Amino acid sequence: MQRRTLLQASAGAAALLAAPALRAQEFTQPLRIIVPNAPGGTSDILARLIAPSLSQRVGQNVVVENRAGAGGNIGADVVAKSRPDGHTMLLLDVSVLATNPFLFQRMPFDTVRDLAPVQMVIYAPYILAVNNTLPVQDAAGLVEYARRNPGRVNAANAGTGTLSHLVALALASSWGTEMVSVPYRGGAPALMSLVTNEANLTMAGTTQSMPFVTQGQMRGIAVTGPHRLPTLPNLPTFRELGWPEPDAGTWQGILAQGQTPPATLARLEREIAAVLNEPAVKARIGELGGEVQADGGAAFRARLAQQTEAYGRIIRANNVRLE
């Protein structure tokens, strides 16, 4: 009788210990996905693509909120200072989190402490493209032209310190020349600068740039990533050309508040992975030129650490600062 009572007591204690973990996986109110830039960009497109299916899976509405400003820091800070219960998430290009600590003298949050990687979403390689009037047809021609015209090639980018800026700096250095950095307020205006003959060269994720290249509004030269693009098979990869930063591109991921319980993070990781592997979602991401990258929070954390080290090195070497 005493043994039975002890077993019952042990079972009751185990249930009490498990209860917080179970509660941590529940969602009791609408979820928010914070996008730290204006509507229409890659992060915004992805958030609105994911939200309906995620809502069905967690049993709550999922609302997308755009909180632009300060190079993504305003939106990220909203999540960093939110309740650690998984109801508020951040969706953005991982490079923003990797580069901002080197670009801003003061950060309103600590990336490692205050934000917890949940799930990678996609990888979309960059297309390096040139203005149709630039007298180059391929990668070799571009390198030769840039060397013969140091400081005369205008390289448009999505803003000072963005990956499109940093990769252009790395390219110019490896080519033994210089290019003029021309910052714009985002990737879309940078792309339009080529169409309107304001700039000579730019890089942007395939989600934004592929239509411009396939429709002949600019000339594709090369792509980042592990392989050539099926829709643009004649463009060589940076790796084939021996160019630096061959894996640069749009690495999009979702994070939660840094003290969110592990059980809640695990639930979100599973649910988001399931959404990303839905045939319709996967097909749409493919149409946008991206690849689903749902390999979990641990891989996301490793990717963020690698990018922080790599792009921090470029920022320091070129003394890049935000004014």
Residue, then its C-alpha position, 0 to 999 in steps of 0.5 A: m500500500q505504501r509502495r502504491t502511494l509513493l508511485q502515485a505521488s511520484a506520478g503526480a510530481a512528474a505531471l506538475l513538472a511537465a505542466p509548464a513545458l506543456r503550457a509553453q507550447e500553447f498559443t492563447q492569442p494572435l501571433r505577430i510576425i514583425v517585418p523590420n522593413a517596408p511592405g513589398g520586400t522579400s521578408d514581407i512577401l515571405a511573412r504574408l505567404i507563411a501567415p495563413s498556413l501557420s495560423q491554421r496550424v497553431g489555432q490562432n490568427v497570425v498578423v504581419e506587422n511592418r516596423a521599418g527603420a534604423g537598418g532593421n533595428i526598430g523591428a528587431d527591438v520590438v521582438a527583443k523586448s516582447r514577452p518570451d512566450g513565442h507570440t511575437m516573432l521576427l522575420l528578416d534577412v539574417s545578414v541584418l543581424a550579422t552586420n548591424p553590431f558592426l555598423f551601429q555604435r550602440m545597439p538597443f538589444d543583444t542579438v545573442r541574448d535577446l533573440a532566439p533563432v527558430q527556423m530558417v525560411i529560405y535562401a535566395p542567391y544574388i544575381l549580379a547584373v549590369n545596366n544594358t548600356l554598359p559595354v560588357q557581356d560576361a564576367a570576364g568582360l566586367v572584370e576587365y572593364a572595372r580594372r580599366n575604369p577604376g572608380r568609374v563603375n557605379a555600384a548601386n546597393a540597398g543601403t550602406g552596410t547592406l550585403s549588396h554593398l559589402v559583397a561589391l566591396a569584396l569583389a572590387s578588392s579581389w579584382g584589384t580595382e575600385m567601384v563607387s558605392v551608390p546607396y539606395r533605400g532598399g533593393a528595389p530602388a537600387l534595381m530601378s537605378l539600372v533600368t533608368n541608367e543611374a547606375n552601372l551594376t547591382m546585386a539583389g536576391t533572385t526574389q527581386s531581381m530575376p524578373f528584371v533580368t529575364q525580361g531584358q531590363m538589365r543584363g545578368i552576369a553571375v549568380t551566388g549560391p551552390h549552382r546555376l539558376p535553372t531559369l538563367p543557366n548561362l550565368p556562372t556562379f561566383r564559385e566557378l569564377g573564383w570570386p569572393e563570398p560565393d554563398a552570399g544572398t538572402w538568408q531569411g529566418i524567423l526568431a523569437q524573444g531570447q528567453t522563450p521556453p525551449a518547448t515553445l521554440a521547438r513547437l514553432e520550429r516544427e510548425i514553420a517547417a511544416v508550412l514551408n514544406e507544403p507543396a503550394v508554399k514550396a512552389r511559390i518560393g521556387e517561383l520567387g527564385g528561392e529554396v526552402q531552408a527549413d533546417g532548424g534553429a541550431a543550423f540557423r544559429a550556426r549560420l548567423a555566427q558564420q555570417t557575423e564573423a565573415y561580414g564583420r571582417i569586410i566591414r572592419a577592413n573597409n571602415v564602413r560606418l553608418e552616418 
